[in-house]
Amino acid sequence: MKHVEGRPYSEPEAAARKLLELAAGVLPINDRIHIEKINAPFLSKAGCNASGPEFGAGIRYAIERGWLELHESGTYVRLLPSGADLFPRQ
């Protein structure tokens, strides 16, 4: 019998909080955080090893809560004050 490991970011809130943590660790340029700065570490095996759907659910959850703002182009996000309060910049 093969055991399947749990997916720590399968819950949208957990994925959103990890994305906020990653965003808080990135130095924004003109108040913008390029999406690949949080996407790559979230999806990489060296980082979180999460999946694309987990990333999407996490981004949607963070936007719905007012933690992140996604630009209409999809190329960058802004960490909003309510999200910044959860994870102060490092």
C-alpha positions in Angstrom: 0.0 0.0 0.0 1.3 3.4 -1.0 0.9 6.2 1.5 0.1 9.6 0.2 1.5 12.6 1.9 -0.8 15.4 2.9 -0.8 18.6 0.8 -0.2 21.5 3.2 -1.5 24.1 0.8 -4.6 22.3 -0.3 -6.7 24.6 1.8 -7.0 28.0 0.2 -6.4 29.9 3.4 -3.1 28.1 4.0 -2.0 28.7 0.4 -3.0 32.4 0.7 -1.1 32.8 4.0 2.0 31.2 2.4 1.7 33.5 -0.6 1.5 36.5 1.8 4.6 35.3 3.6 6.5 35.1 0.3 5.2 38.5 -0.8 6.3 40.1 2.5 9.8 38.8 1.8 10.1 40.5 -1.6 11.2 44.1 -2.0 8.4 45.7 -4.1 9.3 47.9 -7.1 7.0 50.9 -7.4 4.7 49.2 -4.8 4.5 46.1 -7.1 5.5 42.6 -6.6 6.0 40.7 -9.8 3.9 37.5 -9.7 6.9 35.2 -10.5 8.6 36.4 -7.3 5.9 34.5 -5.3 4.8 32.0 -8.0 8.2 30.3 -8.5 9.0 29.6 -4.8 5.4 28.5 -4.1 5.5 26.0 -6.9 9.1 24.8 -6.8 10.2 21.6 -5.2 12.9 23.5 -3.3 10.3 25.8 -1.9 6.7 24.8 -1.1 6.2 22.1 -3.8 2.6 23.3 -4.2 0.5 22.9 -7.3 -0.9 25.4 -9.8 -4.5 25.0 -8.6 -3.3 25.6 -5.0 -1.6 28.8 -6.2 -4.8 29.9 -7.9 -7.0 29.2 -5.0 -4.6 30.9 -2.6 -4.4 34.1 -4.8 -8.2 34.2 -5.1 -8.6 33.7 -1.3 -6.1 36.5 -0.6 -7.9 38.9 -3.1 -11.3 38.1 -1.6 -10.0 38.9 1.9 -8.4 42.1 0.8 -4.9 40.9 1.5 -3.5 41.2 -2.1 -4.5 43.1 -5.2 -3.8 41.5 -8.5 -3.2 43.8 -11.5 -5.6 43.2 -14.4 -2.6 42.1 -16.5 -1.9 39.3 -14.0 1.8 40.2 -14.0 2.1 41.7 -10.5 0.4 42.0 -7.1 0.3 44.6 -4.4 0.4 43.7 -0.7 -2.5 45.6 0.8 -2.4 47.0 4.4 -4.6 44.2 5.8 -2.3 41.6 4.3 0.8 43.4 5.3 -0.4 43.4 8.9 -0.4 39.6 8.9 3.2 39.3 7.7 5.4 42.4 8.4 8.1 42.9 5.8 11.4 41.2 6.5 
